[in-house]
Amino acid sequence: MAHSKSSFGTLVQYLSYNIWMNFHKPLIRGLLECLLSAALYMGFFYFNNYITVSIEDAQGVNWIFIPAGLRIFLTLIFDFAGAAGLVLASLLINYIGFYEADLVTNLGIGVICGLAPLLGRHFVIHNLKVSPDLSNINMQQLLGSITAYSFLSSGLHQLWFVARGLDSGSANHFIAMFIGDMAGSILFIAVIKYGIDFVKQKSNRTNLLD
């Protein structure tokens, strides 16, 4: 009888442990992906700001914005976790003092930073049939993806800038931001894609995400 109770208790502990792990593993993985995305975006943001400060059209409006490509890549790979990381990074950047604006304005900028590439991801995956690791993307699809994302990002940012009365919001700044997102995204995504192709060729793998 005691042995049966012991076996039952062991079974309960085993099931409880597996339920706990199955529930928490995705949460832990999502949190790590979110934090990694935030750290990468902040690093690229400040690096880009440092090297392009002389050609900045207005605060937050760059003629070359390399982190735009990182936004696309992070949301393609990590989906909602990547978008959450972008929102977190944007809020931290603005909290440190990049945009000296009110809380609502900075919250809106943060949400757009994550929302725009997430919408772009939906367009790319469902309309252009692109694999999340970019393995099947061609030049036409690449340009289509970047154009869709750049339009969404620039348009939503500029609408918010105008609505909140920021100096960075205007039709001319939309053009500069659109071109900057396009140029930065083409540079970043092209390097990533051909880097992935090179690694896959050397490792004889068809999909790096497997």
C-alpha positions in Angstrom: 0.0 0.0 0.0 2.8 2.3 0.9 4.6 1.4 -2.3 1.4 2.3 -4.3 1.2 5.7 -2.6 4.9 6.3 -3.3 4.4 5.5 -6.9 1.4 7.7 -7.2 3.2 10.5 -5.6 6.1 10.1 -8.0 3.7 10.1 -10.9 2.1 13.3 -9.7 5.5 15.0 -9.3 6.5 13.8 -12.8 3.3 15.1 -14.4 3.5 18.4 -12.5 7.1 18.9 -13.5 6.3 18.2 -17.2 3.3 20.5 -17.2 5.3 23.2 -15.5 8.1 22.9 -18.1 5.8 22.7 -21.1 4.1 25.9 -19.9 7.2 27.9 -18.9 9.6 26.9 -21.7 7.8 29.0 -24.3 7.6 31.9 -21.8 11.3 31.7 -21.0 12.3 31.4 -24.6 10.0 34.3 -25.6 11.5 36.4 -22.8 15.1 35.6 -23.9 14.2 36.4 -27.6 12.6 39.7 -26.4 15.6 40.8 -24.4 18.0 39.7 -27.2 16.0 41.7 -29.7 16.0 44.8 -27.5 19.7 44.6 -26.9 20.5 44.2 -30.6 18.3 47.0 -31.6 19.7 49.4 -29.0 23.2 48.6 -30.1 22.5 49.1 -33.8 20.5 52.2 -33.1 23.3 54.0 -31.3 25.9 52.7 -33.8 23.8 54.1 -36.7 23.2 57.3 -34.9 26.9 57.7 -34.4 28.0 57.1 -38.0 25.1 59.0 -39.7 24.7 62.0 -37.4 26.2 64.3 -40.2 23.4 63.3 -42.7 20.5 63.3 -40.2 17.5 65.1 -41.8 15.8 65.6 -38.4 15.8 63.9 -35.0 15.0 60.3 -35.6 14.9 60.8 -39.4 18.0 59.4 -41.1 18.9 59.1 -44.8 20.5 55.7 -44.0 18.9 53.8 -41.1 20.5 50.3 -40.8 18.4 49.3 -37.7 15.4 49.3 -40.1 16.7 46.0 -41.6 17.3 44.6 -38.1 13.6 45.3 -37.3 12.5 43.2 -40.3 14.9 40.4 -39.5 14.0 40.2 -35.8 10.3 40.1 -36.4 10.7 37.5 -39.2 12.7 35.3 -36.9 11.1 35.9 -33.5 7.6 37.1 -34.5 5.8 38.7 -31.5 8.8 38.3 -29.2 11.0 40.3 -31.6 8.3 43.0 -31.9 8.1 43.2 -28.1 11.8 43.6 -27.9 11.7 46.4 -30.4 9.0 48.2 -28.3 11.1 47.7 -25.1 14.3 49.0 -26.8 12.5 52.1 -28.2 11.0 52.9 -24.8 14.4 52.6 -23.2 16.1 54.7 -25.9 13.5 57.5 -25.4 13.7 57.2 -21.6 17.4 57.7 -21.8 16.6 60.9 -23.6 16.7 60.5 -27.4 13.2 62.1 -27.8 12.6 64.5 -25.0 8.8 64.1 -25.3 5.9 63.2 -23.0 5.1 59.7 -22.0 2.2 59.2 -24.5 4.4 60.4 -27.4 7.2 58.0 -26.5 4.8 55.1 -25.9 3.3 55.7 -29.4 6.8 55.7 -31.0 7.7 52.5 -29.2 4.5 50.7 -30.3 5.0 51.8 -33.9 8.6 50.6 -33.7 7.4 47.1 -33.0 4.0 47.2 -34.9 5.3 48.3 -38.3 7.8 45.4 -38.8 5.2 43.0 -37.4 2.7 44.1 -40.0 5.5 43.9 -42.6 6.2 40.3 -41.5 2.5 39.4 -42.0 2.7 40.8 -45.5 6.0 39.1 -46.4 5.1 35.6 -45.0 1.5 35.5 -46.3 1.7 37.4 -49.6 5.2 36.9 -50.8 5.5 33.3 -49.5 8.9 34.1 -47.9 10.5 31.6 -45.4 11.2 33.1 -42.0 15.0 32.5 -42.4 14.9 34.2 -45.9 16.2 31.0 -47.5 13.8 31.2 -50.4 13.8 35.0 -51.0 14.8 36.4 -54.4 15.8 39.9 -55.2 12.2 40.9 -56.3 10.7 39.6 -53.1 13.5 41.2 -51.1 12.8 44.6 -52.6 9.0 44.1 -52.2 9.4 43.2 -48.6 11.6 46.1 -47.8 9.4 48.6 -49.7 6.3 47.4 -47.9 8.0 47.6 -44.5 9.6 51.0 -45.2 6.3 52.5 -46.3 4.5 51.2 -43.2 7.2 52.3 -40.8 7.8 55.7 -42.3 4.1 56.4 -42.7 3.1 55.4 -39.2 6.0 57.2 -37.6 5.3 60.4 -39.6 1.6 60.3 -38.8 2.4 60.0 -35.1 5.0 62.7 -35.2 2.6 65.1 -36.9 -0.2 64.1 -34.4 2.1 64.8 -31.4 3.5 68.0 -32.9 7.1 66.9 -33.2 9.4 68.8 -35.5 10.4 65.5 -37.2 6.9 65.1 -38.7 6.4 66.4 -42.3 6.0 65.2 -45.9 9.7 65.9 -46.6 10.7 64.0 -43.5 8.5 61.1 -44.6 10.5 60.9 -47.9 13.8 61.0 -46.0 12.7 58.4 -43.5 11.4 56.2 -46.3 14.6 56.4 -48.3 16.7 55.8 -45.1 14.7 52.7 -44.1 14.9 51.4 -47.7 18.7 51.9 -47.9 19.4 50.6 -44.4 17.1 47.6 -44.9 18.6 46.7 -48.2 22.1 46.8 -46.8 21.3 44.9 -43.6 19.1 42.2 -45.1 21.3 41.6 -48.1 24.3 41.0 -45.8 22.2 38.7 -43.6 20.8 36.7 -46.5 24.1 36.1 -48.2 25.7 35.3 -44.9 23.0 32.7 -44.2 23.5 31.3 -47.7 27.2 31.0 -47.2 26.8 29.3 -43.8 24.3 26.9 -45.2 26.5 26.0 -48.1 29.5 25.4 -45.8 27.4 23.3 -43.3 25.3 21.5 -46.0 22.0 22.5 -44.3 18.9 23.6 -46.1 17.4 25.5 -43.1 19.3 27.2 -40.3 16.1 27.2 -38.1 15.8 23.4 -38.0 
